Amino acid sequence: MEQENKQKQALFRVTLRSIIIGILLIPINVYWVTLVEVKYYSLDGSCLPLFVEPVFILFVVTFINFALNRISPRTALNQAELLIIYIMLVVSMTFAGHDTFQNLFGQISHAYWFATPENEWEQLFFRYIPSWLTVSDKSVLDGYYKGESSIYTRQNFIPWVKPLLMWGAFFVALVFLMLCLNSLIRRRWTEHEKLAYPVIQLPLGLTQEGGTALLKNKIMWMGFGVAALIGIINGLNTLYPSIPRINYIKLTNVGHVFTDRPWDVLRGTRISLYPFAIGLAFFLPLDLSFSCWFFFVFRMMEQVFGHALGLRGFPYFSEQASGAWFAVGLVALWSMRKYTIQVLGKALGLSSEIDDSKEPISYRVALLGSLIFGAFVFGFLHIAGIEMWVVAIFLAMFMLLALAITRVRAELGTPHEISAGDHYANPLYIISYLVGTTNISSSSQTVLSTLHWFNRGFRNHPMPSQLEAFKMAENAKISNKGLIVALIVAIFISLFSVYWANLDITYREGANASAGGFKDWVGRETFTRLQRWLQFPSDPDWTRISYMLGGTGFVFILTILRMRFVWWPFHPAGYALAISYAMDYFWFAFFASWLIKFILLKQGGIKTHRKFAPFFLGLILGDYVTGSVWAILGPLFGFRNYKIFI
C-alpha cells in the first residue's frame, strides 16, 4: 500500500520530459503566433482569454497521447505532464501575443524611422528617449522596415542586443512581480472563495485521464462537429464566394435598422455568434453572463440618451470604464484585507495562523520578491527619465488594473480588452487627464509614452494566466514547487523565442512592407499622442475625472447591493466589461449562451447542465482546431484564409 501511494504521488511530480517537451514546443508556438499575427494576420489567437494556439497544440499532443495510451500505456503522458506542457505554451503566449512584445517591435524604433520635418519629432522629444531602449541607426532599420534582409548578420544583430536585453529585464521583473503577488493571493481566491476559473475547464477536460475521457465523449464531438462545420463552410466561402456563407457567426453590423433620431446613434451596432464565445460563456454563472450582455444594452441606451439631449462627449465610456476597473481592483483588495494581514503576519514571522508550506512560493519569499522586483521596475522607469511621483502613479494604476483583470478572469473567464489604443482603461491616457500634461516634465511624458506597448490592450496579460496555472496544478495535484520551475524556464525560453521570431520575420518581410499586424500603428499611436501632449499641454480635466469617479461609484453601489441582496442579478464586473471594449465583440454571443443555459437549468436542472457541458467544450475546441488548421493551410499554400475571430 505504501509503495502504491508513492507511485501515485510520483505520478503528479513535474517530470523532466514534460519540461523538455515544453521547451521544444515554445519556439514552434511563438514562431507560429508571430507569423500568423504579424505577417499574415490570419489568426488572432492571443486576443482571447483562452489562447487558441496552445489549445490546438494540446489537442494534437493529447490525440497522439491517446493513441500512445493504447499502444504503450506506461510511456504515455499523464494529466500533470500534459498540463505542464500546456502551461508553458500559455506563458509563451503572454510574451508573444498582440499586446506585449509584438507591440514593442512596432514601437521601439518607430520615431526614428518616421520622423519628418513636418511632425517635428526630432526637436520635440528625441533627446528624451534613452539610447539604451531603442535602435536609431537608419542603416540597421533599413532592412527592418523594408525587408529582404536578415537579422543573422553582425551589422543588423548587434544594435538590437542592448535595448532588447534592457526591455527584457524590465518585463521579466514585472512578470516575476506578478508571480509573487499571485502566490500571495492564490489561496484566498482558489480555496476560500472557490472562484470558477472558467478558462481552465477545457484544458482540464482535455487532459483528464491522459486525454481519454473527453476524446471518448460523444456529446463533446457533437459540439466539435457543429463548430468545425461552421468553420469549414465559412472557410470555403472565403476561398470560393459561390459557396453559401453561414451568417452572423462573425461580427455583423445590424445597425441599419436604426434610422430615426436618436436611435440612429446605434448605426454601428454589431452582433456575433462565435461558437467558442458561446462555449466559454456557458461556464459562467448565470448572473455574470446576464450582467455582461445587459450592461452592454445599458451602454447603448446611454448613447441614445446622450444623443437625444445633444450632450457633447456623453457618456464618456473611456472614463467610466477606467473608474469601473479601478473599483473592481479596490473591491478585490478590500475583500482580502483580513487575509492579507494573516499573510503578512506569516511572511514577517509574527503569526503562524496560516500555513504556506504547500504554496508555490513561501509567503516570506513572495513578499521579499514583490519588494525587490517592484523596486527594480520603479528604479528602471526613474532612471529612464520618469519623475518618481509619476512612476508611483503609473505603477499603482497598472498593478491595480492587473489585479482587477486577474480577478475578473478567475471569476468570469471573459475577454478583458479593457484598453483599446489611446482609450478606455489605459494608464497613460488616464494620467494625461487626471494630473494634466502641463504638470509632467517632457522627459517623463516621453518615457511614459514608450510604455504604450504593454498598456495598449491587456488581452494576453501575464498575471491571470499565472493564477490559472496555479489552479490547474491544484486540480491535477501537480507539485507547486515543480510548477514554479516550469514557469521560470518557460519565461526565459519564451523571451528569447519572441525576440528571434519577430526579428527573423520582420527583417525578411519588412515591418513596413509585407509584415502587417501591429508593426506600424502601435508606434504611430505612441508618438502622435506624445506629439500632441508636448505641443498642446493640458490641465487636469475635471469633466473626465467626474465620469471616472462616477464609474467607480457605480461599481461600489452594485457591489453593496450584491452583498445585501442574494437575489440581486447585476454583477459589477459585468458593468466594467460592458462599458469598456471587452464586450464589443461578444455581447450577443453571451446573450445566446445565457439564454441556452437558462433554459437548460430551468427545464432539467443541474443534471442536464452537466450532461450538456461537454457539448460546449466541443464548441470551443472545434472552433479553435478549425481556425488553427485554416491558419496553417493559408500561409502554407499562400491563400487568404478564414479567421474564426474578428
SVG drawing of the C-alpha trace seen along z (x, -y; Angstrom):
<svg xmlns="http://www.w3.org/2000/svg" viewBox="-39 -74 68 76">
<polyline fill="none" stroke="black" stroke-width="0.4" points="0.0,0.0 2.8,-2.4 4.6,-1.7 1.3,-2.3 0.9,-5.7 4.4,-6.7 3.8,-5.7 0.6,-7.8 2.4,-10.8 5.3,-10.4 2.7,-10.5 2.0,-14.1 5.5,-15.4 6.7,-17.8 8.7,-15.5 11.8,-16.4 10.3,-15.1 7.3,-17.4 9.6,-20.4 11.8,-19.3 8.7,-18.9 7.5,-22.3 10.9,-23.8 10.9,-22.3 7.3,-23.4 7.7,-27.0 9.8,-28.2 7.4,-26.5 4.4,-28.1 6.0,-31.5 7.1,-31.5 3.7,-30.3 1.9,-33.0 4.3,-35.7 3.9,-34.5 0.1,-34.5 -0.3,-37.7 2.5,-39.8 2.9,-38.7 -0.4,-37.1 -2.8,-38.5 -4.7,-35.2 -5.5,-34.2 -5.9,-36.4 -5.2,-33.6 -3.7,-35.8 -6.7,-38.2 -8.9,-35.7 -8.8,-34.7 -8.3,-31.1 -5.4,-31.3 -6.1,-29.5 -2.6,-28.1 -1.8,-26.4 -5.3,-24.7 -4.6,-23.4 -1.2,-22.1 -2.5,-20.5 -5.3,-18.9 -2.6,-17.4 -0.4,-16.2 -3.4,-14.7 -4.5,-13.0 -1.1,-11.5 -1.0,-10.6 -4.5,-8.9 -3.0,-6.6 0.1,-6.0 -2.1,-5.1 -3.5,-2.2 -0.1,-1.0 2.1,-1.5 0.2,-2.9 3.3,-3.0 5.1,-5.5 2.0,-7.8 1.9,-11.2 -0.3,-11.7 -2.6,-14.7 0.1,-16.5 2.6,-16.2 0.1,-17.4 -0.9,-20.4 2.7,-21.4 3.3,-21.4 0.1,-23.5 1.0,-25.9 4.5,-26.5 2.8,-27.3 0.4,-29.7 3.4,-31.5 4.9,-31.9 1.6,-33.5 1.8,-36.1 5.1,-37.2 4.4,-36.6 0.9,-37.9 -0.7,-41.1 -0.4,-43.2 3.1,-42.6 6.3,-42.1 4.6,-42.3 3.7,-45.8 7.2,-46.6 8.6,-45.7 6.1,-48.1 7.1,-50.9 10.8,-50.5 12.3,-52.3 9.2,-53.9 10.1,-57.5 13.5,-57.4 12.2,-55.9 9.1,-58.0 10.3,-61.4 9.9,-64.2 10.4,-68.0 6.7,-68.3 6.0,-66.3 9.0,-67.9 9.5,-64.7 13.3,-65.2 13.0,-68.6 10.2,-67.7 11.4,-64.5 14.4,-62.7 16.7,-64.0 14.5,-62.4 14.4,-58.8 17.0,-56.7 19.5,-55.4 19.7,-52.1 16.0,-51.4 15.9,-52.0 17.6,-51.4 18.1,-54.6 20.7,-53.7 18.8,-54.0 21.3,-51.7 20.2,-49.0 16.5,-50.0 16.5,-49.9 16.3,-46.1 14.0,-46.1 11.3,-48.2 11.9,-47.4 12.6,-43.6 14.6,-41.3 17.3,-41.4 18.5,-39.2 18.9,-39.5 21.7,-36.9 24.4,-39.5 26.5,-41.3 25.6,-44.7 21.9,-44.1 22.1,-41.9 24.4,-43.8 22.5,-47.1 19.4,-45.2 21.1,-43.4 21.3,-46.1 17.7,-47.6 16.2,-44.1 18.1,-43.0 17.0,-46.1 13.3,-45.8 13.5,-42.1 14.9,-42.6 12.2,-45.2 9.3,-42.9 10.7,-39.8 10.9,-41.7 7.3,-42.8 6.3,-39.2 8.1,-38.0 6.4,-40.7 3.0,-39.4 4.1,-35.8 5.0,-36.8 1.7,-38.6 -0.2,-35.6 1.5,-33.4 0.2,-35.7 -3.4,-35.8 -3.8,-32.3 -5.3,-30.7 -7.9,-33.4 -9.4,-33.2 -8.9,-29.5 -9.6,-27.8 -11.6,-30.3 -13.8,-31.9 -13.6,-29.0 -13.8,-31.1 -14.9,-29.3 -11.9,-29.7 -14.0,-29.0 -11.0,-29.4 -9.3,-26.2 -12.3,-23.9 -11.2,-22.9 -7.5,-22.1 -8.5,-20.2 -11.2,-18.3 -8.9,-17.6 -6.1,-16.2 -8.2,-14.2 -7.1,-10.6 -4.4,-11.4 -6.9,-12.7 -9.0,-9.5 -12.1,-10.9 -13.1,-13.8 -11.9,-12.4 -14.3,-9.4 -17.3,-11.7 -19.8,-11.6 -21.6,-14.8 -18.2,-16.7 -17.8,-15.5 -21.2,-16.8 -20.3,-20.3 -16.9,-19.9 -18.7,-18.9 -21.1,-21.9 -18.3,-24.4 -16.0,-22.6 -18.8,-22.5 -19.4,-26.2 -15.6,-26.9 -15.2,-24.7 -18.2,-26.2 -17.3,-29.8 -13.7,-29.0 -14.6,-27.6 -16.8,-30.6 -13.7,-32.8 -11.9,-30.9 -14.9,-30.3 -17.6,-33.0 -20.1,-31.0 -20.4,-28.6 -23.1,-29.9 -21.9,-31.5 -23.4,-30.9 -24.2,-34.5 -24.0,-36.2 -21.2,-34.0 -18.6,-36.7 -19.3,-40.4 -22.2,-41.6 -23.5,-45.2 -27.2,-45.2 -27.4,-49.0 -29.1,-49.7 -32.4,-49.1 -31.8,-52.3 -32.7,-55.1 -34.6,-57.7 -33.1,-60.1 -32.0,-59.5 -31.8,-55.7 -29.5,-56.4 -26.6,-56.7 -26.7,-52.9 -26.0,-52.5 -22.7,-50.8 -24.3,-48.1 -22.8,-44.6 -23.7,-41.1 -21.8,-37.8 -22.4,-34.2 -18.8,-32.9 -19.1,-29.2 -16.1,-29.5 -17.7,-32.5 -20.9,-30.7 -18.9,-27.8 -16.9,-29.9 -19.9,-31.9 -21.7,-28.6 -19.3,-28.0 -20.1,-31.4 -22.6,-31.7 -25.9,-32.9 -25.8,-36.3 -22.4,-37.0 -23.3,-36.2 -26.5,-38.1 -24.7,-41.2 -22.3,-41.2 -25.0,-41.5 -27.4,-43.5 -24.9,-46.3 -23.9,-46.4 -27.6,-47.1 -27.5,-49.7 -24.4,-51.2 -26.3,-51.6 -29.2,-53.2 -26.7,-55.7 -25.7,-56.6 -29.3,-57.1 -30.0,-59.3 -26.9,-61.5 -27.7,-61.8 -31.3,-62.8 -30.2,-65.6 -27.3,-66.6 -24.8,-66.2 -21.3,-66.7 -18.9,-63.8 -21.5,-61.9 -21.4,-59.2 -17.6,-59.2 -17.2,-55.4 -13.4,-55.5 -13.6,-57.4 -16.5,-55.3 -14.5,-52.2 -11.4,-53.4 -13.2,-54.2 -15.1,-50.9 -12.0,-48.8 -10.2,-50.7 -13.2,-50.0 -13.1,-46.2 -9.5,-46.2 -10.2,-48.2 -13.1,-45.9 -10.8,-42.9 -8.2,-44.4 -10.8,-45.3 -12.3,-41.8 -8.9,-40.4 -8.0,-42.8 -8.2,-40.2 -6.5,-37.5 -3.7,-40.0 -3.0,-40.7 -2.7,-36.9 -0.3,-36.5 1.8,-39.4 1.9,-38.1 3.2,-34.8 5.7,-36.4 7.1,-38.6 7.2,-35.7 4.7,-37.4 2.0,-34.8 1.6,-31.1 -2.2,-31.3 -1.8,-30.4 0.3,-27.6 2.3,-28.3 4.2,-25.0 2.1,-24.0 2.2,-27.3 4.1,-27.8 6.4,-30.2 6.6,-30.8 4.9,-34.0 8.2,-35.4 10.0,-34.8 6.9,-36.1 6.8,-39.3 10.5,-39.8 10.3,-39.1 7.5,-41.6 9.6,-44.3 12.7,-43.5 11.1,-43.2 8.8,-46.2 11.9,-48.3 13.7,-47.2 10.7,-48.2 10.4,-51.5 14.1,-52.2 14.2,-51.2 11.5,-53.7 13.0,-56.5 16.5,-56.0 14.9,-56.0 13.7,-59.5 10.3,-59.5 9.8,-61.6 9.4,-59.5 5.9,-60.7 4.8,-59.9 6.3,-56.4 4.4,-55.8 1.1,-56.8 1.7,-54.7 2.7,-51.6 -0.2,-52.0 -2.7,-52.2 -1.0,-49.4 -0.9,-46.9 -4.5,-47.8 -5.7,-47.1 -3.7,-43.9 -5.3,-42.7 -8.8,-43.6 -8.2,-41.7 -6.9,-38.7 -9.9,-38.7 -12.4,-39.0 -10.6,-36.2 -10.7,-34.0 -14.4,-34.7 -15.8,-35.1 -13.2,-34.0 -14.4,-36.6 -12.4,-38.6 -10.8,-41.6 -9.7,-44.1 -10.2,-46.9 -8.0,-49.3 -8.1,-49.9 -5.3,-52.1 -5.5,-55.5 -8.8,-54.9 -10.7,-53.1 -8.6,-51.9 -5.2,-52.8 -3.0,-54.1 -1.2,-56.5 -4.5,-58.0 -5.8,-58.3 -2.7,-60.1 -3.0,-62.6 -6.4,-63.9 -6.0,-63.0 -2.9,-65.1 -2.7,-67.1 0.3,-67.0 1.2,-70.6 2.3,-69.1 4.5,-66.4 8.0,-67.0 8.8,-66.5 11.2,-63.7 8.5,-61.9 6.0,-62.3 8.4,-60.8 9.5,-57.7 5.9,-57.2 4.8,-57.1 7.2,-54.3 5.3,-52.1 2.3,-52.1 3.4,-48.7 2.2,-46.7 -0.6,-49.1 -2.5,-49.1 -4.9,-46.2 -4.1,-43.8 -5.6,-40.8 -2.6,-38.5 -1.9,-39.8 0.6,-37.5 -1.0,-37.8 -4.3,-35.9 -2.5,-33.1 -0.2,-32.6 -3.1,-32.3 -4.9,-29.9 -1.7,-27.8 -1.8,-27.5 -5.4,-26.5 -4.8,-23.8 -1.9,-22.5 -4.2,-22.2 -6.9,-20.4 -4.4,-17.9 -2.4,-17.6 0.8,-18.9 3.7,-19.9 3.7,-23.6 7.5,-23.7 7.9,-21.9 5.3,-24.2 7.4,-27.3 10.4,-25.7 8.4,-25.1 7.1,-28.7 10.5,-30.2 12.0,-28.0 9.1,-29.0 9.5,-32.7 13.1,-32.8 12.7,-30.4 9.7,-32.5 11.5,-35.8 14.3,-34.8 12.0,-32.9 9.9,-36.0 13.0,-38.1 14.2,-35.6 10.7,-35.2 10.0,-38.9 13.4,-39.9 13.6,-37.0 10.2,-37.6 10.5,-41.4 13.9,-41.5 12.7,-39.0 9.3,-40.6 9.8,-44.2 7.9,-45.9 6.6,-48.5 6.4,-46.2 4.7,-42.8 4.7,-42.3 1.4,-43.6 0.0,-43.2 0.9,-45.9 4.2,-46.9 3.1,-50.4 0.0,-51.6 1.3,-51.0 4.3,-53.3 2.0,-55.8 -0.3,-55.8 2.6,-56.2 4.4,-59.1 1.4,-61.1 -0.1,-61.1 3.3,-62.3 3.5,-64.9 0.0,-66.1 0.9,-66.2 4.1,-68.2 2.6,-70.7 -0.7,-71.2 -0.2,-70.8 -3.4,-70.3 -4.6,-70.8 -6.5,-68.1 -9.8,-67.5 -12.4,-67.6 -15.2,-66.6 -13.4,-63.3 -12.4,-62.9 -16.0,-63.2 -17.1,-60.5 -14.3,-58.3 -15.4,-58.7 -19.0,-58.0 -17.9,-54.7 -16.1,-53.9 -19.1,-54.8 -21.5,-52.8 -19.4,-49.6 -19.3,-50.3 -23.1,-50.6 -23.5,-47.4 -21.1,-45.6 -23.0,-46.7 -26.4,-45.8 -25.0,-42.4 -23.7,-41.8 -27.0,-42.9 -29.5,-41.1 -29.0,-37.5 -31.4,-37.9 -29.6,-40.9 -28.9,-39.9 -26.4,-42.5 -22.7,-41.7 -20.4,-44.8 -17.7,-43.1 -20.4,-42.8 -20.7,-46.6 -16.9,-47.1 -16.6,-44.7 -19.5,-46.1 -18.7,-49.7 -15.1,-49.1 -14.1,-47.5 -14.2,-43.9 -17.8,-43.1 -18.0,-44.9 -17.3,-41.6 -19.1,-39.2 -22.2,-40.7 -24.7,-38.9 -22.9,-35.6 -23.0,-35.9 -26.7,-36.6 -27.3,-33.5 -25.2,-31.3 -27.0,-32.8 -30.4,-32.0 -29.5,-28.4 -28.1,-27.8 -31.1,-29.5 -33.5,-27.2 -31.4,-24.0 -31.3,-24.8 -35.0,-25.7 -36.1,-22.6 -33.6,-19.9 -31.7,-21.3 -28.0,-20.9 -28.0,-17.3 -28.9,-18.4 -26.4,-21.2 -23.6,-18.8 -24.8,-16.4 -24.5,-19.1 -21.3,-20.7 -19.1,-18.6 -21.1,-19.9 -20.0,-23.4 -16.4,-22.3 -16.7,-20.8 -17.9,-24.2 -14.7,-25.8 -12.4,-23.0 -14.0,-22.6 -13.8,-26.3 -10.2,-26.6 -9.0,-23.5 -10.7,-24.6 -9.3,-28.1 -5.8,-26.7 -6.0,-24.4 -7.0,-27.3 -4.2,-29.4 -1.7,-26.6 -3.1,-26.0 -3.4,-29.7 0.3,-30.6 1.5,-27.2 -0.3,-27.4 -0.4,-31.2 -4.1,-32.0 -6.2,-34.3 -7.7,-32.1 -10.8,-32.3 -10.4,-33.8 -12.6,-32.4 -12.4,-35.7 -12.6,-39.4"/>
</svg>
